[in-house]
Amino acid sequence: MTSENEAGNEAGEAADGRSPGDARDAAGEAAPDEGAAKTPPVAPGAETGAEADGEAGGEPKVWDVVVIGAGPAGASAAYAAAGQGRSVLLLERSEMPRYKTCGGGIIGLSREALPDGVELPLRDRVNAVTFTMRGRLGRTRRSRRTLFGLVNRAELDARLAEAAQGAGARLRTGVTVARVEQHGPDVPDRRTVAVHLSGGEVVLARAVVGADGSAGRTSSHVGVELEQVDLGLEAEIPVPPEVADDWRGRVLIDWGPLPGSYGWVFPKGDTLTVGVISARGDGAATKRYLEEFTARLGLAGFEPSLSSGHLTRCRAHNSPLSRGRVVVCGDAAGLLEPWTREGISYALRSGRLAGEWAVRIAEAQDAVDARRQALNYAFAVKAGLGVEMAVGRRMLAAFERHPGVFHAALTGFRPAWHMFTKVTQGSTTLGEIVRTHPVAHRALFLLDRKGALSGSR
């Protein structure tokens, strides 16, 4: 989800599936490396990874699957691949647990996508939401059932990495990937990918899953194309018990002054996560929004324990999800909800798919079969998450033009609130609502049409 260096720079400036044949055209994948189609066939029945290339009593010479990045997407991928009995290496740049800039909202779809047995390290359970419009017109809506949970990413990511290890994956922390190669002197054959670490070590794999963020090496290697980049600024603010009690079980969402922007307050015990997000390009205005938002809430007098920034990036519709034996998922693939910028559920779901299909890529005996499996992964992502993202893009476009309509609907129109609760609780998605609910379908159609008409003038 993040590129903290880039976000820091901007904030600093502010201060001052189906058959492969059916999927081929729709997937829009990057071409494999030159010559890959000439891969010599491997003898039928040849084994992969630890079985074929293992060293007695040590690590395999060639891993079945190497996963780069141990966030929700990477840990989910490693868990899925290791659960099928494959040799899996999970690489993480930082030592764990480590802080990640993230609101930490866990909606129902995220809970359902968790590896078996993972207990969420919840800091709070939300059953009330206060909506405001630039700090005004506030209304709190409540639900008898929990809407969603709140976590700290450091704790969540550590739990997910432990689950991957429990399934058989090996975790290595404190290692940085310098580059990924699918041909060259360090690649012994056409069925192998070379992962170069910054210290000079080369790790070999039959398949690689990139989950190292939208500014990571694998995203660049695959050629992921982005069409929406947003800047999020966030502060972790410790508060006294009486303030924490006032926020317990309740979040605040403020529709902001910048097009497509909003702010949030997420309570996590004795700390409030306060943040804002808007389109990248005017860091000063985004920073000003956060300062004014915090002051309006009466929180400006409390010293943040941590302030950070991050960039969220959404993929272009036809952006590739693979190249040769490398697939990307989560933020590395630009997979997140365009309107809310929610990314954890997208990371968990795409990571699981990536891990499952990486196993099949690892088993592929030639480039043609590897390509087929990668295309199937791309189609699986686009048939599910891609459909949801398409609706999210429409929602964001409508919200940018008519934030007041959204505020009025959520605060004064009971069916809209019920839809919100169903999405957060995981019983449906925005895409499913627009597809099956006549009122929602008609409302979004009219907002689309109004936007098209205003744009043509």
Secondary structure, 3 states (H helix, E strand, C coil): CCCHHHHHHHHHHHHCCCCHHHHHHHHCCCCCCCCHHHCCCCCCCCCCHHHHHCCCCCCCCEEEEEEECCCHHHHHHHHHHHCCCCCEEEEECCCCCCCCCCCCEECHHHHHCCCCCCCCCCCEEECEEEEEECCEEEEEEECCCCCEEECCHHHHHHHHHHHHHHCCCEEEECCCEEEEECCCCCCCCCCCEEEEECCCCEEEEEEEEECCCCCCHHHHHHCCCEEEEEEEEEEEEECCHHHHHHHCCEEEEEECCCCCCEEEEEEECCEEEEEEEEECCCHHHHHHHHHHHHHHCCCCCCCCCEEEEEEEEEECCCCCCEECCEEECHHHHCCCCCCCCCCHHHHHHHHHHHHHHHHHHHHCCCHHHHHHHHHHHHHHHHHHHHHHHHHHHHHHHHHHHCHHHHHHHHHHCHHHHHHHHHHHHCCCCHHHHHHHCHHHHHHHHHHHHHHHHHHCC
